[in-house]
Every structure is written in C-alpha cells, then in structure tokens.
Amino acid sequence: MCRSIKTLFNFDPPASDDEVTAASLQFVRKLSGFTKPSKANEEAFNRAVEEVAAAARKLMDSLVTNAEPRNRETEIERARARSAKRFGTGES
C-alpha cells in the first residue's frame, strides 16, 4: 500500500475533507499508475478520486470505536521515531 496514505480514523479533530481527498488521490494514483493522467484519462481519473473520497468519508462516518481519539502531534512524533530507528537519524 502507499506509504503516503495515512490513517485518518479516530483523530481529534476528525480528518478534514482535504485529508480524505489527498488520501483518495494517492490511492487512485497507485491503482492507475498515473501521477498525472493524460487528457484522455483525466475525467475518469478525477471521477475515481471523487468516488473514492466519498466512499472513504462514508466509511469513516460509519465506524465506531471505544478508543480515545488519537492526537495528531503524538502520532507524527511516533512516526518520526520509527523512521529514525529504521533509517538512522543521519547524525554521527
């Protein structure tokens, strides 16, 4: 799966429409193999992004959890720590 697609469910504040659209765009790019579609495929590509975004929003709106909402800043720090451990910090 695309590493640039991030988990969007159970955050406070909830994921914005821009975040859902960005994740949908990455998903459609991965499926299609296009970073930017040709003019001939642009309409289908954009329609797919809109449909995936609508499905993603519908999914997130219907999910339930008893877990506390996650904090975006905490999750970013955890991701940085995992990255530093995996790839090294670049410091000697």
Residue pairs with C-beta under 8 A, 6 or more apart in sequence:
1 30
2 26
2 27
2 29
2 30
4 26
5 23
5 26
5 27
6 19
6 23
8 15
8 19
8 20
8 23
8 56
8 60
9 15
9 60
9 63
9 65
10 63
10 65
10 67
10 69
10 70
11 69
11 70
11 71
11 72
11 75
12 69
12 70
12 71
14 60
15 60
17 53
17 57
20 53
20 56
20 57
20 60
21 49
21 53
23 56
24 49
24 50
24 52
24 53
24 56
25 49
27 52
28 45
28 48
28 49
28 52
29 35
31 48
32 41
32 45
32 48
34 41
34 45
37 44
37 45
